[in-house]
């Protein structure tokens, strides 16, 4: 009689223990996932430009992003808007936009001087800070109009992002009064709608 009563009681206790351990295990798993997310480096890097939540693991994530880019016209009369949808790895939107500026559509010009590399990009308080390689200046061959179109091709493209209101240019990590010779780039440049031409 006693054994028959003990067996159901033992089964109930074992079931309760398994349930408690299972819940505790899930909780610790969630804590690990949150730790991985918060430990992601460069919170203000190009990855900060995405509105979607970060991945809980280190595997690269790709998403289709629609963007507006501005390319100089061949006659240097202004900038033309071009819509593109591209796949962005790890939500590095500024880097992706910068790369796309090297691929102008037919009839428009590439704004970036040959060999220009994006060394880093951060966004803080609405300012996107771009650190460009020395080729940005050394390979530049245009005059004042060309300089304006190059700078505002980048500025107008980046300020289409919701968290970017202006762009600060650096050359190899250093601030320059006039990175390409004439336009003052010692402070962040804001969007200039006057250079944009309608199709």
Buried (B, 14 or more C-beta within 10 A) or exposed (E): EEEEEEEEEEEEEEEEEEEEEEEEEEEEEEEEEEEBEEEBEEEEBBBBBBEEEBBBEEEEEEEEBEBBBBBBBEEEEBBBBBEBEBEBEBBBBBBBBBEBBEEBEEEBBBBBBEEBEBBBBBBEEEBBBBBBBEBBBEEBEBEEBBBBBBBBBBBBBBBBBEBBBBBBBBBEEEEBEEBBEEBEBEEBBEBBEEBBEEE
